[in-house]
Amino acid sequence: MPLSFSFSPFYSLAQAPANIARGLVQHRLAALLTASFMAVGHAGAAEPQAPAGALWQGELDGRIQVSLTIFPRAGTGGIDGTARYDSMLASAPRQLDGQLTSDGRLSVRERATGQAPVEYPEARDGARFEGTVSSDGLSVSGEWMNTDGTRRQALTLTRKAIYRERTVNVAGARLTERYPETGRPNVDALITSLRTSACGQGEQECRSAIEVMRLDAGNVGLLRTTWRYSGGAHGSLDFVSGTWRRHGPAGAVASAPTAQPVYRRVGLADLLQPGEACLQKLNDELQAALKRQGAAEPARGLLDAQALQESRVPFTLYRGGVVLHYAPYAVGPFAQGAYQVAVPFARLGSCARPVGTGRDKSPEPFEKEST
């Protein structure tokens, strides 16, 4: 399904950073976004930024990962955000709205937008979560339920990251940036590697948002979305992704609690067995999905061997497969917007080379990162 520029709450919030800062001092938001992380230093940032949102993760039935990214709605006690199910709806996040009360009650509901691609028949229109934030602000326990409340499942969400936001003027251009922070030095270093320190030459304004797409015991996946404006009828939108696989340090043993994990970059070619037949199988899946979503020029989304090796199309992982992110103009006119295509590894059969199926759990003791 083509995505409009407003797919993330970042863009509406970014237009009113002062309101966000004021709203975050409210008790009900402080309970959720309590600052237990230290800010990462970055060029152009004079001081640590107040938290602007949070990422929460948990599992339904011990098998379906649920990721909620939520942000305060400026000037109100309401919240907005997105929900991702892994592997259901991997490429089509559900939009959320809800409320966080002063006594720590969190209630969010999926908006029934009707935009779920046809290949995801289990879309949970109107599903909701109601829970209570723990006293330390690090977890939420409650129930996930379907539209009419007849199906209920216990769900505990753990806060995996907070989002910070800053707006600065650099070389005459206005940069608004949102980025996550996990409190884990090695992961936050990966996030910093994708951050933007300034707008491009000739640009009057740019807005950059990094979203955590995968964060578990074995993998880190990030997607940076940047809107740029240099004059004219509209700006431009582009994606940059980063996916890393965690490896234990050489010679690490359980008796070495300070050993740090090593993160190695994963390329698109690492996910596919070599050979023309496997590349063709991937391209068949991409073209079929783009056609279903209505892309005007789906053939432009196909990969040749060099594009595969260079990971020219930004991609992110979910447990069941890979998602490719096509910016506006990539597979059709600007008016059609961006496209995200999920390719399940099961559809690739023996051609797939998944990098890992790490569950969402804390690092092993000998790999725990110092904070």
ABEGO torsion letter per residue (X at the ends): XBBBAAABAAAAAAABAAAAAAAAABAAAAAAABBABBBBBBBGBABBBBBAEBBBBBBBGGABBBBBBBBBBBGBABBBEBBBBOABGAABBBBBBEBBBAAGBBBBBBBBAGABBAABAABBBGBBBBBBBBAAGABBBBBBBBAAGABBBBBBBBBABBBBBBBBBBGGBBBBBBBBBAGBAAAAAAAAAABBABBBBGBABBBBBBBBABBBAABBBBBBBBBBBAEEABBBBBBBBBBBBBBBBBGBBAABAABBBBBBBBBAAAABBBEAAAAAAAAAAAAAAAAAAGBABAAAABBBAAAAAAGABBBBBBAAEBBBBBBBGAAEBAAAEBBBBBBBAAAAEAABBBAEABBBBBBBAAABBBX
